[in-house]
Every structure is written in structure tokens, then in C-alpha cells.
């Protein structure tokens, strides 16, 4: 499976998101290639349909889908869990989203 972490330079949380993601993938012995994708212009944000940093995509699809919007721009992204809002997904959030993705027919295994 191909995993991308989209972020903008200066994002304070993308490295934590990457670390958590790699930890979940390693724990589950998932065959995955993780790529960091920098998004530094509003034009790139629009072209990539970038809802904010960090965004994690598996095989081109957002692990935490958001509604389509008319405009995309550089900015931070928030993730909601039972404890409130966070700047990056937790270990549990990533594991659940990856399992859901796998059961939806995505290639790769967890």
C-alpha cells in the first residue's frame, strides 16, 4: 500500500503524525511505503485537494475523509476523537482508519 503524509513547511504536527503512522504500520507488519509530500503553495493545495496539514492518504484516498470544497489552501488540520480535538490522529484513530480502509477493499494488509 502507498501512504502519503501531506504537510506544509512549518507545520508543527506532521512529524508526530508520521511517527505515529509508522509505529502503527510497523506494529501491524503492514507492507507500506510512506512518502512525505510537501504542499507549500495555495495552487498545490488546490491541485492536491489538501484539507490541511497533516493529511494522510492511503492509495490516494484520505484516511479521514472531509467533504469536497470549492477552495483549498494551506492551513492546519484538526482531528476529533472521544477526548476532543487533536492536531494529529492518535495511534488508535490511525489503526481504526487503516482497518476500515482494508475492509473496504483497499490493497495491502494490516
C-alpha positions as CSV (number, residue, x, y, z in Angstrom):
1,X,0.0,0.0,0.0
2,X,1.2,3.5,-0.7
3,X,0.8,6.0,2.2
4,X,1.4,9.7,1.8
5,X,1.7,12.3,4.6
6,X,0.8,15.7,3.1
7,X,2.0,18.8,5.0
8,X,3.3,22.3,4.6
9,X,6.7,23.5,5.7
10,X,6.4,24.9,9.2
11,X,3.6,22.6,10.3
12,X,4.2,21.8,13.9
13,X,2.5,18.4,13.9
14,X,3.2,16.5,10.7
15,X,6.3,14.8,12.2
16,X,4.3,13.4,15.1
17,X,1.6,12.2,12.7
18,X,4.3,10.5,10.6
19,X,5.9,8.9,13.7
20,X,2.5,7.6,14.9
21,X,1.6,6.3,11.5
22,X,5.0,4.5,11.1
23,X,4.5,2.9,14.5
24,X,1.1,1.6,13.7
25,X,2.3,0.2,10.4
26,X,5.3,-1.5,12.0
27,X,3.3,-3.0,14.8
28,X,0.9,-4.5,12.3
29,X,3.7,-5.6,10.0
30,X,1.9,-3.8,7.1
31,X,3.6,-3.7,3.8
32,X,3.6,0.0,3.1
33,X,5.7,2.7,1.5
34,X,5.3,6.0,3.4
35,X,6.1,9.2,1.5
36,X,6.2,12.8,2.8
37,X,4.6,15.2,0.4
38,X,5.2,18.9,0.9
39,X,2.4,21.3,-0.1
40,X,3.7,24.9,0.0
41,X,1.5,26.9,-2.3
42,X,-2.2,27.5,-2.5
43,X,-2.0,26.3,-6.1
44,X,-0.6,22.9,-4.9
45,X,-3.2,22.8,-2.1
46,X,-6.0,23.2,-4.7
47,X,-4.5,20.7,-7.1
48,X,-4.0,18.1,-4.4
49,X,-7.3,18.8,-2.7
50,X,-5.4,19.4,0.5
51,X,-7.7,19.9,3.5
52,X,-4.9,20.8,5.9
53,X,-1.7,19.6,7.5
54,X,-1.2,16.8,8.3
55,X,-3.3,14.8,5.8
56,X,-2.7,11.1,5.5
57,X,-3.7,9.3,2.3
58,X,-3.7,5.6,1.5
59,X,-3.5,4.7,-2.1
60,X,-4.6,8.3,-2.9
61,X,-7.6,8.4,-0.6
62,X,-7.8,10.4,2.6
63,X,-7.9,8.2,5.7
64,X,-10.1,10.7,7.4
65,X,-12.3,12.0,4.5
66,X,-13.7,15.5,4.5
67,X,-16.4,17.0,2.3
68,X,-15.3,18.4,-1.0
69,X,-14.9,22.1,-1.0
70,X,-14.6,24.9,-3.5
71,X,-11.3,26.1,-2.3
72,X,-8.3,24.5,-0.7
73,X,-5.4,26.4,1.0
74,X,-2.5,26.0,3.3
75,X,-3.6,25.5,7.0
76,X,-3.6,23.2,9.9
77,X,-6.0,20.3,10.2
78,X,-7.7,19.1,13.4
79,X,-8.8,15.5,14.2
80,X,-11.7,14.8,16.6
81,X,-11.7,11.8,19.0
82,X,-13.5,11.0,22.2
83,X,-11.1,13.2,24.2
84,X,-11.6,16.3,22.0
85,X,-9.7,17.9,19.1
86,X,-6.1,17.0,18.3
87,X,-3.6,18.3,15.8
88,X,-2.8,14.8,14.5
89,X,-4.5,11.4,14.7
90,X,-3.8,9.1,17.6
91,X,-2.4,5.6,17.3
92,X,-5.9,4.2,17.8
93,X,-7.5,6.6,15.3
94,X,-4.9,5.5,12.6
95,X,-5.3,1.8,13.4
96,X,-9.1,2.0,13.2
97,X,-9.0,4.0,9.9
98,X,-6.5,1.6,8.3
99,X,-8.5,-1.4,9.3
100,X,-11.6,0.2,7.9
101,X,-9.8,1.0,4.7
102,X,-8.5,-2.6,4.4
103,X,-12.0,-4.0,4.9
104,X,-13.3,-1.6,2.2
105,X,-11.2,-3.5,-0.4
106,X,-8.0,-1.5,-0.4
107,X,-4.9,-3.3,-1.4
108,X,-2.4,-4.2,1.3
109,X,-2.9,-5.9,4.6
110,X,-2.9,-5.0,8.3
